[in-house]
Amino acid sequence: MSIDNSDCNLDFATRAIHQSQGADPTTGALITPIFQTSTFVLEELGKNKGYQYARTHNPTRTALEECLASLENAKYGVACASGLAAVSVVAGILKSGDHVIVGEDVYGGVYRLFERVFSRYDIKFTYVNTRVIDEVEAAINSKTRLIWLETPTNPLLRLADLQAVGDLAKAHNLIYVVDNTFATPYFQRPLEFGANVIVHSTTKYLSGHSDIIGGAVITSDEELYEQIKFVQNATGAVPGPFDCYLALRGIKTLALRMREHERNAIAVAEFLEQHPQVQEVYYPGLKSHPQYELARRQMSGFGGMVSFVVKGGLPAARALCNGTKLFQLAESLGGVKSLLCHPSSMTHAPIPRDVQEHCGIVEGLVRLSVGIESSIDLIADLEQALGLASKAVSSSAASADLIAAKSLVALK
Ligand SMILES: *Cc1c(COP(=O)(O)O)cnc(C)c1O
């Protein structure tokens, strides 16, 4: 028995494990095999078994694509070699002269791809604050073809109103793309709010174990699917079967991982919110988040990403980032192991300092990808590291006093 796309009345957690992952018909293998082959033998001229050449189709990849589509309640999935390959494939359906409206705080690699690659083909991009629907609307012109946004955003966890943008896109006949990497389909399904295309970096929560690079494009629109599938095959940035297998393996536990990521993230956010060394906490699941109500309307959970500002600026952030023992200092997110990063010197370093400050990426900002270890241990780790941050602030204040005192002496 195999479950196909007509079984979407089954619950999310069940589809994550069974969708298009029936026992292998030739051997009975319970788990979808890794079809490590480049080509497929024809039965006779003009007759194949649905597979010809592995850039175009591979059975391990097909299982992943159909499973991903099902999790977004969509018809079609296209797996790519990375999240950015997925972004390129979608941008590859545009033509020169087209205009695209983009959220101003999209993933830095997306910004770089649009500005440094696709703008060379005379595609124009306008970056707007997608929290304000009037700004999105004001950016529309006669050449606009597509709206691209992320919600929640990185690293400040800001939200866009999915339905409001959906209504706008529909009224103006625009292709509406949502990068759903942060929330995952477990907590948010943008197609239900009018999005036409979903993009994922499966590198993050979907695979979930920080062990692959992968991406996906998902849609229910047959015409868009045909165009996207064409670009995927023509450009060739496809994932190998082993990575597809690892993504499928990760997806089987997506539902329970996301629940645990969220439970830990709430505990961590609440701990940080009451800590005297913390100035501000950004987490859409906190009542103090300015878009808490919107988050509750369009998400069924708040995810595992938490950002916060430590008091004392760079010296404090440095001591904290160098001082955690469980939270590993690294870029990326969405794995079972907790990570922390310092956006202004790491993920967002290419952005000039004044622009960073303008966007709220201050030097004291720290981003956490809260893993699924014990929340007691995670909080204890943050507590001791915040202690180091507070010491760093007092010692840097003391050394500043010393320098001031010395310069006074020098003046005399
Ligand atoms: C990581 C990420 C990407 C890029 O994905 P890769 O797999 O690294 O190519 C795109 N969008 C978001 C929101 C991401 O976090």
The ligand as an SDF file (V2000), in Angstrom:
LIG
                    3D

 15 15  0  0  0  0  0  0  0  0999 V2000
   19.2960   29.3970    4.5180 C   0  0  0  0  0  0  0  0  0  0  0  0
   18.1850   30.1330    3.8590 C   0  0  0  0  0  0  0  0  0  0  0  0
   18.1140   30.2440    2.4710 C   0  0  0  0  0  0  0  0  0  0  0  0
   19.1970   29.6820    1.5570 C   0  0  0  0  0  0  0  0  0  0  0  0
   19.2270   28.3010    1.6170 O   0  0  0  0  0  0  0  0  0  0  0  0
   20.5600   27.4210    1.3210 P   0  0  0  0  0  0  0  0  0  0  0  0
   20.0720   26.0430    1.5280 O   0  0  0  0  0  0  0  0  0  0  0  0
   21.6020   27.8690    2.2890 O   0  0  0  0  0  0  0  0  0  0  0  0
   20.9640   27.7150   -0.0780 O   0  0  0  0  0  0  0  0  0  0  0  0
   17.0410   30.9160    1.9300 C   0  0  0  0  0  0  0  0  0  0  0  0
   16.0880   31.4650    2.7060 N   0  0  0  0  0  0  0  0  0  0  0  0
   16.1160   31.3710    4.0590 C   0  0  0  0  0  0  0  0  0  0  0  0
   15.0410   31.9970    4.8670 C   0  0  0  0  0  0  0  0  0  0  0  0
   17.1730   30.7120    4.6800 C   0  0  0  0  0  0  0  0  0  0  0  0
   17.2240   30.6580    6.0160 O   0  0  0  0  0  0  0  0  0  0  0  0
  1  2  1  0
  2  3  1  0
  2 14  2  0
  3  4  1  0
  3 10  2  0
  4  5  1  0
  5  6  1  0
  6  7  2  0
  6  8  1  0
  6  9  1  0
 10 11  1  0
 11 12  2  0
 12 13  1  0
 12 14  1  0
 14 15  1  0
M  END
$$$$
